[in-house]
Amino acid sequence: MTAPLSALPATRLADIAGQAKVSEATVSRVLNGKAGVADSTRQRVLAALDLLGYERPVRLRPRSAGLVGLVIPELTNPIFPAFAQVIEQSLTGYGYTPVLGTQMPGGATEDELVDQLVGRGVTGIIFLSGLHADLTADPGRYARLAARGVPYVLVNGFNERVSAPFVSPDDHAAARIAVRHLRALGHRRIGLAVGPDRFVPVRRKAQGFAEELEAEGPLPASGCVRHTLFTVEGGHAAAGALLEEGCTGLVCGSDLMALGAVRAARQRGLDVPRDVSVVGYDDSELNAFTDPPLTTVRQPVRAMANAAVHTLLEEIRENPVPHTEFVFQPELVVRGSTGQAPGGGPAGRAPVSER
């Protein structure tokens, strides 16, 4: 529970000053709303209050510039809370109040969440991996939203039938990066486990996967694709089929699917990475602590989230923003779930980053 500053002894000023790395006099000026303090210094003091658990004085609480909705599929996949956290931090920094709408099985649909957000008077909405990424969904819902005067930005899943700003990772390049890494480790039979084919990111990954397998290289390679759910259970099922096909390298469409693939390999008595190498996609801070630590292709979450916020704010301010796709490059992060192919040596190691 936070403590009101009026109830704090004066000695607590030293704690706040130490946390903010400023003088006690500066802390006092900020708390009393006095002028003569740089904005950056004022923000450091306010951040120190928050970190130490002290309640901000009412006069220091900024008025909201408006509500901004954030619609995400669910919270069980770590990539979505990661995006939500950065988006909410960025919005708060610009004075806006984020309102989170989460779709859950049997709960509110995207359209219902939008109606609720618009009913609350949001000034704009950010959609993360929404129906815009589903090629079987009606894109007209976004035109109707625009007609209601609500600007929006769409993240993950470009749809040429929707006129809006899009922010996407390069899913095509992500799959190629993963395959290239496995080929460099000597894997000749490589499988791809991804979600349903109706989603744009899935199709792009599958295309990049196929193109990289066909690319000329020191090791000829072949592979196969299994479509499943973006879950641990989905990854487990797809990996089982790919292992039956003789795949020693597995590229997965999400980190959760990759964890399912590791489990499927172990249930067959296979060691990861000695017998089977597994590459995930997204990258969570927990990946360094899985068993084994998961090699993955990292989405540039912070850059994409900040770009989505900046773009939406330009739309809200009625500044021209290109209704096109802004594409961000992923990054391979090598950990312990990939290794040299069984029975063969690598043909050279691809450039990687490690964490």
ABEGO torsion letter per residue (X at the ends): XBBBAAABBAAAAAAAAAAAGBBAAAAAAAAAGBBGBBAAAAAAAAAAAAAAGBBBBAAABBBBAEBBBBBBABAABAAAAAAAAAAAAAAAAAGBBBBBBBBBBGBBBAAAAAAAAAAAGBABBBBBGBAAABAABBAAAAAAAAAAGBBBBBBGGBBAABBBBBBBBBAAAAAAAAAAAAAAAGBABBBBBBBBAABAAAAAAAAAAAAAAABBBABBBBBBBBBBBBBAAAAAAAAAAAAAAGBABBBBABAAAAAAAAAAAAAAGBBOAAABBBBBBGEBAAAAABOBBBBBBBBBAAAAAAAAAAAAAAAAAGBBBBBBBBBBBBBBBBBAABBBBBGBBBAEBBBBBBX
